[in-house]
Amino acid sequence: MNTSTCAVQSLDCEDAELFNRIRLGGCVLISIINHSFDAIFIHGADGRILWVNHTMLTMYGFDSKNEAMQVDVAALSDASVNDERMVEQCFAGARADQAIFFPWRARRPQTGETFDVEVFLRRLHAENGELLFFAQVRDVTERRQTERRLAQERQRTEEALTRLVAAQHELQRQAVTDPMTDLPNRRYLDNIAEQVLARVQRENLPVSLLMIDADHFKSINDRYGHAAGDEVLRLLAQQINLTIRTADTVARIGGEEFCVLLPATTRAVAQEVAQRIRTRVADASFHFASQPIPLTVSIGIATAEPGSQSTLEAMLHEGDIALYRAKRAGRNRVAGCDAVHEY
């Protein structure tokens, strides 16, 4: 058992006065002490045990008082566990007439068995001036075992709760994450768009949206296989993420279609971002199983100007119209609702 620093308390009860008032004789007092639930003994400064009560004999496994009084008080301690420096501090306090209370690991000399106790220690004033110590020892083994068991159960409960919270967080993450690309999904886009649109409308700012679609994606699946198509989608997601700002949100909203939400972004700036994405994808090297896979994207732009009350659905609809305009113009294009921008 790890011991802690002893607690020091002042003793202020008037024992002699109390005993005189209730006229307790010495024999009665000794009988009370002998039948205490706590082990009580007196020992000298040299460690010799001078007197013990009946409970002390039972607690420490002695057959008689004579046997107990042949043992040095140091033999009652588990030296492998107890902090001797703390012992010195406690006895120093007792010598200074302080009442000392401290946890301890006791030892039964006959068997070597150890157990947990709490010790109350104070100095006795002998008539001849001899330095004596009064020790009252309470066996707290069952309490400590219960405390340790409860601590273990609490730890297991806390660990289970931690796992449960982590599992809930993971389920929440999965609910708003596309498992293929690890990008946010449509549900997440709906949630974040509501917040973004509310903010830009409140601050009278523009907001833009890009609809991005991989060109000829069905042909990639047919020619190279669905595993290759899945890898292309993951690489495309990476290229988009590398191009946009931290404040922007990219989500996979279905099949080979991605959406980028650009807060506080004008149509002109959105066109520049779209062209960077288109160029980056066209120039990137996509490979699967050592086979090069050519890939381009078509991008449609939608912008809600400051002061407008546009919704995500309205912007997605406008972005879809622009995207199909880019597709009809030959793919690998960026388009708005009103024009196709070729570079």
C-alpha positions as CSV (number, residue, x, y, z in Angstrom):
1,M,0.0,0.0,0.0
2,N,1.3,3.4,-0.9
3,T,1.3,5.6,2.2
4,S,0.6,9.3,2.3
5,T,2.0,12.1,4.5
6,C,0.6,11.8,8.0
7,A,-2.1,14.1,9.2
8,V,-1.3,16.1,12.3
9,Q,-4.1,17.2,14.6
10,S,-4.1,19.0,17.9
11,L,-5.6,17.2,20.9
12,D,-7.7,19.4,23.3
13,C,-9.9,17.1,25.3
14,E,-9.5,17.1,29.1
15,D,-9.2,13.4,29.8
16,A,-8.4,13.6,33.5
17,E,-11.3,15.9,34.3
18,L,-13.7,13.7,32.4
19,F,-12.6,10.6,34.2
20,N,-12.9,12.3,37.6
21,R,-16.5,13.4,36.7
22,I,-17.7,10.0,35.8
23,R,-15.6,8.2,38.5
24,L,-14.1,5.6,36.2
25,G,-11.7,3.3,38.0
26,G,-8.5,2.1,36.5
27,C,-9.8,-1.4,36.1
28,V,-12.9,-0.3,34.3
29,L,-10.8,1.9,32.0
30,I,-8.4,-0.9,31.2
31,S,-11.4,-3.2,30.5
32,I,-12.8,-0.7,28.0
33,I,-9.4,-0.4,26.3
34,N,-9.0,-4.2,26.2
35,H,-12.3,-4.7,24.5
36,S,-11.8,-1.9,21.9
37,F,-12.4,-2.8,18.3
38,D,-8.9,-1.2,17.6
39,A,-5.6,-2.7,18.5
40,I,-3.9,-0.5,21.2
41,F,-0.4,-0.8,22.5
42,I,2.2,1.3,24.3
43,H,5.9,1.2,23.3
44,G,9.1,2.9,24.3
45,A,11.3,5.2,22.2
46,D,13.6,2.2,21.6
47,G,10.8,0.2,20.0
48,R,10.1,-2.2,22.9
49,I,6.4,-3.1,23.3
50,L,5.4,-2.5,26.9
51,W,1.6,-3.1,26.9
52,V,-1.0,-4.4,24.5
53,N,-4.8,-4.9,24.5
54,H,-6.6,-8.1,23.5
55,T,-7.5,-6.8,20.1
56,M,-3.8,-6.2,19.3
57,L,-3.0,-9.9,20.0
58,T,-5.8,-11.0,17.6
59,M,-5.0,-8.5,14.9
60,Y,-1.3,-9.3,14.8
61,G,-1.6,-13.0,15.4
62,F,0.0,-13.3,18.8
63,D,-1.0,-16.1,21.3
64,S,-0.2,-14.1,24.4
65,K,0.8,-10.7,25.7
66,N,4.3,-12.0,26.6
67,E,4.8,-13.1,23.0
68,A,3.7,-9.7,21.7
69,M,6.0,-7.9,24.1
70,Q,9.1,-9.9,22.9
71,V,8.7,-8.2,19.4
72,D,10.1,-4.9,18.4
73,V,7.5,-2.5,17.1
74,A,9.4,-2.4,13.8
75,A,8.5,-6.0,13.2
76,L,4.8,-4.9,12.9
77,S,5.5,-2.9,9.8
78,D,5.9,-4.0,6.1
79,A,9.2,-2.3,5.5
80,S,9.1,-3.2,1.8
81,V,6.1,-0.8,1.3
82,N,6.1,1.8,4.1
83,D,8.0,5.1,3.8
84,E,10.5,5.3,6.6
85,R,11.0,9.0,6.1
86,M,7.3,9.5,6.7
87,V,7.6,7.4,9.9
88,E,10.3,9.7,11.2
89,Q,8.1,12.7,10.5
90,C,5.2,11.2,12.4
91,F,7.2,10.3,15.4
92,A,8.8,13.7,15.4
93,G,5.3,15.2,15.5
94,A,4.3,12.8,18.3
95,R,7.4,13.8,20.4
96,A,6.2,17.4,20.0
97,D,2.9,16.4,21.7
98,Q,0.9,16.3,18.4
99,A,-1.7,13.7,17.7
100,I,-0.7,11.9,14.5
101,F,-2.9,9.9,12.2
102,F,-1.6,8.0,9.1
103,P,-2.3,5.1,6.8
104,W,0.1,2.1,7.1
105,R,0.8,-1.4,5.9
106,A,1.0,-3.7,8.9
107,R,2.7,-7.1,9.2
108,R,2.0,-10.1,11.3
109,P,5.5,-11.2,12.5
110,Q,4.6,-14.9,12.8
111,T,3.3,-15.4,9.3
112,G,4.6,-12.4,7.3
113,E,1.1,-11.7,6.2
114,T,0.5,-8.0,5.6
115,F,-2.7,-5.9,5.9
116,D,-3.9,-2.3,5.7
117,V,-4.3,-0.2,8.8
118,E,-4.8,3.3,10.0
119,V,-2.7,4.4,13.0
120,F,-3.3,7.0,15.6
121,L,-0.1,7.9,17.5
122,R,0.7,10.2,20.3
123,R,3.2,10.7,23.1
124,L,2.5,9.6,26.7
125,H,3.9,11.6,29.6
126,A,5.3,9.1,32.0
127,E,5.9,10.2,35.7
128,N,9.6,9.2,35.5
129,G,10.0,11.3,32.3
130,E,10.4,8.2,30.0
131,L,9.4,8.8,26.4
132,L,6.5,6.5,25.6
133,F,4.2,6.3,22.6
134,F,0.5,5.3,22.5
135,A,-0.6,3.6,19.3
136,Q,-4.2,2.9,18.3
137,V,-4.4,0.7,15.1
138,R,-7.5,0.1,13.1
139,D,-7.6,-2.8,10.5
140,V,-9.0,-1.2,7.3
141,T,-8.2,-4.2,5.0
142,E,-11.8,-4.8,4.0
143,R,-12.4,-1.1,3.4
144,R,-9.3,-0.8,1.3
145,Q,-10.2,-3.9,-0.7
146,T,-13.7,-2.4,-1.3
147,E,-12.1,1.0,-2.3
148,R,-9.8,-0.8,-4.7
149,R,-12.6,-2.9,-6.1
150,L,-14.8,0.2,-6.5
151,A,-11.8,2.1,-8.1
152,Q,-11.3,-0.8,-10.6
153,E,-15.0,-0.8,-11.4
154,R,-15.0,2.9,-11.8
155,Q,-12.1,2.7,-14.1
156,R,-13.8,-0.1,-16.2
157,T,-16.9,2.1,-16.3
158,E,-15.0,5.1,-17.4
159,E,-13.2,3.1,-20.1
160,A,-16.5,1.7,-21.3
161,L,-18.0,5.2,-21.3
162,T,-14.9,6.5,-23.3
163,R,-15.4,3.7,-25.8
164,L,-19.1,4.4,-26.0
165,V,-18.5,8.2,-26.6
166,A,-15.8,7.3,-29.2
167,A,-18.2,5.0,-30.9
168,Q,-20.9,7.6,-30.9
169,H,-18.5,10.2,-32.4
170,E,-17.5,7.7,-35.0
171,L,-21.2,6.9,-35.9
172,Q,-21.8,10.7,-36.1
173,R,-18.8,11.1,-38.4
174,Q,-19.9,8.2,-40.5
175,A,-23.3,9.6,-40.8
176,V,-21.9,12.8,-42.5
177,T,-19.0,11.2,-44.3
178,D,-18.7,9.6,-47.7
179,P,-17.0,6.2,-47.1
180,M,-15.4,6.1,-50.5
181,T,-13.5,9.4,-50.5
182,D,-13.7,10.3,-46.7
183,L,-15.2,13.6,-47.8
184,P,-18.3,15.1,-46.2
185,N,-21.5,13.8,-47.8
186,R,-24.8,15.5,-48.8
187,R,-26.1,15.4,-45.3
188,Y,-23.1,17.3,-44.0
189,L,-23.3,19.8,-46.9
190,D,-27.0,20.5,-46.0
191,N,-26.0,21.3,-42.4
192,I,-23.0,23.4,-43.2
193,A,-24.7,25.3,-46.0
194,E,-27.5,26.3,-43.7
195,Q,-24.9,27.9,-41.4
196,V,-22.9,29.5,-44.2
197,L,-25.9,31.0,-46.0
198,A,-27.3,32.4,-42.7
199,R,-23.9,34.1,-42.1
200,V,-23.3,35.5,-45.5
201,Q,-26.9,36.8,-45.7
202,R,-26.5,38.4,-42.2
203,E,-23.2,40.0,-43.2
204,N,-24.4,40.9,-46.7
205,L,-21.7,38.8,-48.5
206,P,-21.8,36.7,-51.7
207,V,-21.5,32.9,-51.7
208,S,-20.6,30.7,-54.6
209,L,-21.0,27.0,-55.3
210,L,-19.2,24.7,-57.7
211,M,-20.7,21.5,-59.2
212,I,-17.9,19.2,-60.3
213,D,-18.4,16.1,-62.4
214,A,-15.8,13.6,-63.6
215,D,-16.0,13.4,-67.4
216,H,-16.6,10.0,-69.1
217,F,-16.6,8.3,-65.7
218,K,-18.7,5.4,-67.0
219,S,-16.1,4.7,-69.6
220,I,-13.4,4.6,-66.9
221,N,-15.4,2.0,-65.0
222,D,-16.1,0.0,-68.2
223,R,-12.5,0.0,-69.4
224,Y,-10.5,-0.2,-66.2
225,G,-13.0,-1.8,-63.8
226,H,-14.9,-0.4,-60.8
227,A,-11.8,-0.7,-58.5
228,A,-10.1,1.7,-60.8
229,G,-13.1,4.0,-60.8
230,D,-13.2,4.1,-57.0
231,E,-9.5,5.0,-56.9
232,V,-10.0,7.8,-59.4
233,L,-12.8,9.2,-57.2
234,R,-10.5,9.2,-54.2
235,L,-7.7,10.9,-56.2
236,L,-10.1,13.4,-57.6
237,A,-11.2,14.2,-54.1
238,Q,-7.6,14.8,-53.0
239,Q,-7.0,17.1,-56.0
240,I,-10.0,19.2,-55.1
241,N,-9.1,19.4,-51.5
242,L,-5.6,20.6,-52.4
243,T,-7.0,23.5,-54.4
244,I,-9.6,25.0,-52.1
245,R,-9.3,27.1,-49.0
246,T,-9.7,25.9,-45.4
247,A,-12.9,27.9,-45.1
248,D,-14.4,26.1,-48.2
249,T,-16.3,22.8,-48.0
250,V,-16.1,20.0,-50.6
251,A,-18.6,17.2,-50.4
252,R,-19.3,14.1,-52.6
253,I,-23.0,14.3,-53.3
254,G,-23.4,11.2,-55.5
255,G,-21.7,9.0,-58.0
256,E,-18.9,11.0,-59.7
257,E,-20.4,14.4,-58.6
258,F,-18.8,16.7,-56.1
259,C,-19.9,20.1,-54.7
260,V,-17.7,22.9,-53.3
261,L,-19.2,25.6,-51.2
262,L,-17.3,28.9,-51.3
263,P,-18.3,31.4,-48.5
264,A,-17.8,35.1,-49.1
265,T,-16.8,34.4,-52.8
266,T,-17.8,36.4,-55.8
267,R,-18.6,34.8,-59.2
268,A,-15.3,36.0,-60.6
269,V,-13.3,34.5,-57.8
270,A,-15.3,31.3,-58.0
271,Q,-14.4,31.1,-61.7
272,E,-10.8,31.3,-60.9
273,V,-11.1,28.6,-58.2
274,A,-13.0,26.4,-60.7
275,Q,-10.3,26.9,-63.4
276,R,-7.6,25.9,-61.0
277,I,-9.4,22.7,-60.1
278,R,-10.1,21.9,-63.7
279,T,-6.4,22.5,-64.7
280,R,-5.0,20.6,-61.7
281,V,-7.1,17.6,-62.5
282,A,-6.3,17.7,-66.2
283,D,-2.6,17.9,-65.5
284,A,-2.6,15.3,-62.7
285,S,-1.3,11.8,-63.3
286,F,-3.9,9.2,-62.5
287,H,-2.8,5.6,-62.4
288,F,-4.3,2.3,-61.4
289,A,-2.3,-1.0,-61.5
290,S,0.4,0.9,-63.3
291,Q,-2.1,2.0,-66.0
292,P,-2.4,5.7,-66.7
293,I,-6.0,6.9,-66.6
294,P,-6.8,10.2,-68.4
295,L,-9.3,12.3,-66.4
296,T,-10.9,15.7,-66.8
297,V,-13.8,17.4,-65.0
298,S,-16.6,19.7,-66.0
299,I,-17.6,22.4,-63.5
300,G,-20.7,24.5,-63.1
301,I,-20.8,27.7,-61.1
302,A,-23.7,29.2,-59.1
303,T,-23.4,32.4,-57.1
304,A,-25.8,34.1,-54.6
305,E,-25.1,37.8,-54.6
306,P,-25.2,39.9,-51.4
307,G,-28.7,40.6,-50.2
308,S,-30.2,37.6,-52.0
309,Q,-32.1,35.0,-50.0
310,S,-31.0,32.0,-52.0
311,T,-31.2,28.5,-50.6
312,L,-28.9,25.6,-51.1
313,E,-31.4,23.8,-53.2
314,A,-31.7,26.9,-55.5
315,M,-27.9,27.1,-55.8
316,L,-27.6,23.4,-56.5
317,H,-30.2,23.7,-59.2
318,E,-28.4,26.7,-60.8
319,G,-25.0,24.8,-60.5
320,D,-26.6,21.7,-62.2
321,I,-27.7,23.9,-65.1
322,A,-24.3,25.4,-65.5
323,L,-22.6,21.9,-65.2
324,Y,-24.7,20.5,-68.1
325,R,-23.9,23.6,-70.1
326,A,-20.2,22.8,-69.6
327,K,-20.8,19.1,-70.6
328,R,-22.7,20.1,-73.8
329,A,-19.9,22.5,-74.7
330,G,-17.5,19.6,-74.9
331,R,-16.5,18.8,-71.3
332,N,-13.3,19.8,-69.5
333,R,-15.0,23.2,-69.2
334,V,-16.1,25.7,-66.5
335,A,-19.5,27.2,-67.0
336,G,-22.0,29.6,-65.4
337,C,-25.7,29.7,-66.1
338,D,-25.1,32.3,-68.7
339,A,-21.7,31.4,-70.3
340,V,-19.1,28.8,-70.8
341,H,-15.6,29.8,-69.8
342,E,-12.9,28.1,-71.9
343,Y,-9.2,28.3,-71.1
